[in-house]
Amino acid sequence: METVLREAMLVGMGNPLLDISVVTDGELLKKYGLKPNDAILASDKHMPLYKELTENYNVDYIAGGSTQNALRVAQWILQKPNVTVFIGCVGKDEYSKILENKAREDGVDVKYQYTSERPTGTCAVLVTNNGACRSLCANLAAAECFTVSHIEEPHVHKLIHQAEFYYTSGFFLTVSINTILEIAQIALKRSKIFMMNLSAPFLTVLFKEQMMRALPYVDILFGNETPKPNNYWHITGDIVCN
């Protein structure tokens, strides 16, 4: 039987980030201690990077974050606006406005939670070697402020209870396991499909307890083969880099 597409069929939860993408050279990587084809969480030394990019480079803004990216791809495939709904936390600032506009341009219906505590999360995307290499430096910021209370907001609650599919990235385990479990239980009670992406090797180690709590509810589990995980994912001190 052919599935008829409708709005809000797929609800995804995760960490919304505004990607700030530039084409640059290796000198900028060296300045901030970054590597080609790497992905890390920003530390204090990386914080000036975002301002430097916006002031000195011709930047492209892209709606980012693992789950939001997955929904953007789904929208591109399905070619029908608002089939997907994304929830996550952003700041009350100009970046969240840009982020929402970019996501909606790609057909994703965003239902952000807003916080005054921290600015909207950003990710510096440094493209080098004629496009062959990409270094990511993510500052989660407001994304870490998401609370389970948001899914009880009437406009969000309604969409969650109408969805056919639910999706989360493993990265969201670091932010709100309670939200993941709450929505997973809704999916179970409604006999709907709950999906999760393992996302990164470090999550299976440092966030194993949270992952094991979520896995019993997972109907479809996504994962990528990582022959040499330390090339792309590593842990430095107490900072988890992804």
N, C-alpha and C positions, 0 to 999 in steps of 0.2 A: 504494500500500500504506500502510495506516495505521500510524503509528509508535506502538509501545507504550512508554509512559513507564515508566522504572525509576529507581531511585536512582543518583546520581552519573553521570548522562548528560552533564552539562555542568560542566566545571571552569573556574573563573574565577580570575584572579590580579590583584592590585592593592593599593592603599593603603587599609587599613581605618581609618576615622575615626568617632569617636563624635560625631554631630551634637548640639550643645547649642542647642536652638531656643527663642527667646523672642519675644514680641510686645512691641515697644517703640516709642519715638519717635525723632525726628531728633536729639535732644540726645545720645543715647548714640553715634550715628554720628559726630557732630562731635567728641565727646570722644576717640575713637580714630582720627580721620582716615579714616573709612570713607564709602563712597558707597552710595546705594540701588542695587539691581540691579547690584552689583559682586561680584567674587570675587577674593581675593588670598591669598597666603601670608603668615602672620603674621611680623612682625619683632619686635624686642625690645619696642617700645612697645605691642604688642598683647597681650603675655603676661598682664598683670593682668586682661584682659577676661574670661577664662574663669572665674576665681575670682569676679569681680564678678557674673557671670550666675548662678552656682550659689548664691551667698549672698543675692542681692537680688531674684531673679526667680523666677517659677513656670516652671521649665524643662521642656521635653519632650526626652527622650533618644531618638535615632533611630539605627539602624545605618546609617552613611553611608560615603562614599567611592564614586567613580564605578563601579567594577566591582561592588562589593557592592550598590550601589543597583540596578544592572542585573539582578543575580541575584534580588534581592527582587521586582522587577517580573515577572521570568520565573516565579517561584514563585506570584505572585498570579494570573498568567494560567493556569498549568498546574494549580494547585489540587491538587498532590500533593507532600507534604513530601519534602525531601532529593533532589529531582531535580538540584539544583545543589549544587556544592561550591565554597567560596571559600577561597583561601589568601592570606595576607598576614601582616605582622608587627605585633604589639602588645606592650605592656609588661606586666609582672607587677604589676598594680594593680587597683583597684576598677573603673576605667573599662573595662578589658578584660572584666571579668565582666559589666558592664552591656551592653557591646557584643555579646558572645556571646549573652547572653540575648535581646536584641532581635532579632538576626539569626535565631536559632533560632525565635523566635516567628513570624517571617515565612517559615519553612520552609527556610531556607538552612542547609546542613551546613557549619559553619566548621571549618577545620583550621589554626588560627593557629600561627605561629612566635612564640615568646615571647623577649623580651630583657630583661635587667636594666639595659641601658645607658641607655634612654630611656623616658619614660612613653608610654602609649597616645596615638595621634594624636587630635586633636579638631578640630572645626570649629564656630565660633560662627555661628549662623544668626539674623540679626536681621531680623525681619519688621516692616515699617513700612507706613504709608499704608493702613491697614485691610486689610492682606494683599496689597496690589498690588505691593509692593517687597520684595526679599529680598537682604540683603547677607551674603556668606560670607567668613569669615576662618579659614583652615585652618592648623593647626600639625601638620605631618606626623609629627614626633617619631619614635616607634618604627617607623612605617611605612617609614622610610628605612633601617632596619637589616636588612631582609629579605636572606637569603642563599640561593644556589642549593642549598645543602646540605639545606635543608628538604624539597625535593621528593624526596630520596632516603630520607627517613624511611619506614619500612615501611608505616605506616598511610596516608601520603600517596602514596607510590609506587604502591601497589596501586590506589588510586582513579584516579590519573592514567592508568594503563595500561588501565583499564576504560572510560574516558570515550568518548563519541561526538563530543563537541564541546568546543572549547577557546576561551576568550575572555579578552582583556586590554584594558584601556584604554591609551591613549597615555601617560597619566600614569605608568604603571609603567616606561616607558622611562627615566625619570629615576632609578629606583631599582635595577633589576636586569635589564639587557638580557640577561645570561647566562641568567637563568631563562626569559625569553621565548623565547630561541633554543632552549634545551634542550627546552622543551615543544613548541615549533613543530616541531622535528625529530622528536619522538615522534609528533605528529599526522601528519606526512608519511609516516613509516615505516609507520604503522598505517592510512594512507589515510582519515584522519578530518578533520573540518572545523576549521580554525583561523581565528579571527575577531579583528579588532582595531578599536578605535575611535580615530580621529584625535584626538579629545578637545578640543584647543585649538590655535589658530593658532600660538602661540609654540613648540609642540613641533616643528613642521615647520621652524622656523628654528634654534632653539638645540640641538635634539636630532635634527637631520636625519640625522647619521651613524648613530645608533642606529636611527632609523626605517627608513632605507634597508636596514639589515641585516635587519630583521624583515619588511619588505614582501614579499620573494620567497616567503615561506611563507604569506602571508595569502590565504585563500580568499574571505572576505567582509570588506569594509572599510566601516566606518560613518563618516559625517561629517555635520556640520550646516552649513547655509548661515549665514555670518556677514557680513551686509552691512556692519556697522560694528564690526569686532572690538575696537577700542579701547574700546568702551563696556563690554565685559565682560572683556577679557583684556589685560593690559598688563605691561610690564617696567620695573622701577625699579632703576637701578644694577645691582648684581650679583644682585639678588633677582628670581627669576622669580615672577611673581604669576599665580595661576590661580583 
